[in-house]
Amino acid sequence: MDRESAANPDPCLDDPSLEDPALESAALESAALESTALESTALSLDLASVRLKLDALPPVARRLVQAAAVLDEPACGQTLVTVAGVRPDQGEPALAEALRLGLLRECAPGSYELRPLTGQAVRDSITPAARRRLDRRIGGPEGRLSPREEQVIRLAAGGLTNRKIAEHLWLSPRTVEVHVANALRKLGLTSRRQLIDQRPPPD
């Protein structure tokens, strides 16, 4: 070993993690935990930001955003207004405010949905009483199935599960569950078994 090497030893030779696999594994695990903690903190900040935006919304606009969360699929402005139970003349300004604050986005011309990462915070903001009102409005008039309920019920009558119906119609399982429950109530049925016995199978 020459004098220069002795004076400036390779720093890697002093790194114990290169000699001890257990230390190296512990260092990697520590880095992974730190990364997970940072992601969790970022998600918490995102949810807190959504809650602040929800609090800043006028009540009518908040109801539109909550309606979008319950529908859990893109919907036109008129559908959101109907499900939210707001007056038509209040719908457009409320929709504009929800878009301005970034809680809703226009996914296609005239079609709106929740922005990513807002769904859970918005759903958490819905009281049980408000949820029941929203679910009832999704069902439409008593005794008459909506076109979407008719689609869902025909598939359910064919024996498909909510998850399969959701995949077939590009809906969430939660939305399918609401449609099935509303349709059963309107038809005076109490179970899917009765539905399968009484309804024609899908074409």
C-alpha positions in Angstrom: 0.0 0.0 0.0 1.5 3.4 -1.0 1.5 6.4 1.2 -1.3 8.2 -0.6 -3.6 5.1 -0.2 -2.7 5.0 3.5 -3.4 8.7 3.9 -6.8 8.5 2.0 -8.4 5.1 2.7 -11.3 4.1 0.5 -14.5 5.3 2.4 -16.4 2.3 1.2 -14.0 0.1 3.2 -15.3 1.7 6.4 -19.0 1.3 5.6 -20.2 -1.5 7.9 -23.3 -2.1 5.8 -21.1 -3.5 3.0 -19.8 -6.1 5.4 -23.0 -6.9 7.3 -26.1 -7.9 5.2 -28.3 -7.4 8.3 -27.3 -3.8 8.6 -27.9 -3.2 4.8 -31.3 -4.8 5.1 -32.2 -2.6 8.1 -31.1 0.5 6.2 -33.3 -0.4 3.2 -36.2 -1.2 5.5 -35.8 2.2 7.2 -35.7 4.0 3.8 -38.9 2.2 2.8 -40.7 3.1 6.0 -39.6 6.8 5.6 -41.0 6.8 2.0 -44.3 5.3 3.2 -44.5 7.9 5.9 -44.0 10.7 3.4 -46.7 9.3 1.1 -49.1 9.0 4.0 -48.4 12.6 5.1 -48.9 13.8 1.5 -52.3 11.9 1.4 -53.3 13.4 4.7 -52.5 16.9 3.4 -54.5 16.2 0.2 -57.5 15.1 2.3 -57.2 18.1 4.6 -57.1 20.3 1.5 -60.2 18.7 0.1 -62.0 19.2 3.5 -61.0 22.9 3.5 -62.4 23.3 0.0 -65.6 21.6 1.0 -66.0 23.9 4.0 -65.5 26.9 1.7 -68.2 25.8 -0.7 -71.7 27.3 -0.5 -74.2 24.7 0.8 -75.8 24.3 -2.7 -72.4 23.6 -4.3 -71.5 21.2 -1.5 -74.7 19.2 -2.2 -73.8 19.0 -5.9 -70.4 17.6 -5.0 -71.9 15.1 -2.6 -74.4 14.0 -5.3 -71.4 13.3 -7.6 -69.8 11.2 -4.8 -73.0 9.1 -4.3 -73.4 8.6 -8.1 -69.8 7.7 -8.4 -69.9 7.9 -12.2 -69.8 10.8 -14.7 -73.1 12.7 -14.8 -74.5 15.7 -16.6 -75.2 18.9 -14.7 -79.0 18.3 -14.7 -78.5 14.8 -13.1 -76.4 16.3 -10.4 -78.9 19.1 -9.8 -81.8 16.5 -9.6 -79.9 14.1 -7.2 -78.7 17.0 -5.1 -82.2 18.4 -4.8 -81.3 22.0 -5.7 -83.3 24.5 -7.7 -82.4 24.5 -11.4 -81.5 28.2 -11.3 -79.0 27.5 -8.5 -77.4 24.6 -10.3 -75.2 26.4 -12.8 -73.5 28.8 -10.4 -73.0 26.0 -7.8 -71.5 23.8 -10.5 -69.1 26.6 -11.6 -68.0 27.1 -8.0 -67.3 23.4 -7.5 -65.3 23.4 -10.7 -63.4 26.6 -9.7 -62.3 25.0 -6.4 -61.2 21.9 -8.1 -63.6 19.4 -6.5 -65.4 18.5 -9.7 -63.9 18.3 -13.2 -65.5 18.2 -16.6 -64.5 14.7 -17.9 -66.4 15.2 -21.2 -68.4 18.1 -22.6 -71.3 18.6 -20.2 -70.3 15.6 -18.1 -68.8 16.0 -14.6 -67.2 13.8 -12.0 -65.2 14.1 -8.7 -61.5 14.9 -9.1 -59.2 12.0 -8.1 -58.4 11.8 -4.3 -61.5 13.8 -3.4 -64.0 10.9 -3.3 -63.2 9.6 0.2 -63.2 13.1 1.8 -66.5 14.0 0.1 -68.2 10.8 1.1 -67.1 11.3 4.7 -68.8 14.7 4.7 -72.2 13.2 3.9 -74.4 12.7 7.0 -76.6 9.5 7.1 -79.8 11.6 6.6 -78.3 13.3 3.6 -77.1 9.9 2.2 -80.7 8.6 2.5 -82.1 11.6 0.6 -79.5 11.3 -2.1 -80.1 7.6 -2.5 -83.9 8.2 -2.8 -83.3 10.8 -5.5 -81.1 8.5 -7.5 -84.1 6.1 -7.6 -86.5 8.7 -9.1 -90.3 8.6 -8.8 -91.8 5.9 -6.7 -93.1 2.8 -8.6 -91.3 3.7 -11.9 -87.9 2.3 -12.7 -85.4 4.7 -14.2 -83.7 3.5 -17.4 -80.5 2.7 -15.4 -82.5 0.7 -12.8 -84.1 -1.2 -15.6 -80.6 -2.1 -17.0 -79.3 -3.1 -13.6 -82.4 -5.2 -12.7 -82.4 -7.1 -16.0 -78.8 -8.1 -15.4 -79.5 -8.9 -11.8 -82.4 -11.1 -12.9 -79.9 -13.0 -15.1 -78.0 -13.9 -11.9 -75.1 -11.4 -12.2 -73.6 -10.1 -9.0 -73.3 -6.4 -8.3 -69.6 -6.5 -9.1 -70.3 -8.1 -12.5 -73.1 -5.7 -13.2 -70.7 -2.8 -12.3 -68.1 -4.1 -14.7 -70.7 -4.6 -17.5 -72.2 -1.1 -17.1 -69.0 0.8 -16.2 -70.4 1.7 -12.7 -69.1 1.3 -9.2 -70.4 -1.6 -7.2 -71.8 0.9 -4.7 -73.9 2.6 -7.4 -75.2 -0.8 -8.6 -76.1 -1.7 -5.0 -78.2 1.6 -4.7 -79.9 0.9 -8.0 -80.8 -2.7 -7.0 -82.1 -1.6 -3.6 -84.3 1.2 -5.1 -85.6 -1.1 -7.9 -86.5 -3.9 -5.4 -88.4 -1.3 -3.2 -90.3 0.1 -6.2 -91.2 -3.4 -7.4 -92.4 -4.4 -4.0 -89.8 -7.2 -3.7 -87.6 -8.0 -0.7 -84.8 -10.1 -2.3 -82.9 -10.8 -5.4 -84.3 -14.3 -5.5 -87.8 -12.9 -6.0 -86.3 -10.7 -8.7 -84.8 -13.7 -10.5 -88.1 -15.6 -10.3 -90.3 -12.7 -11.5 -88.2 -10.7 -14.0 -87.2 -11.8 -17.5 -83.5 -12.6 -18.0 -81.3 -10.1 -20.0 -81.5 -10.3 -23.8 
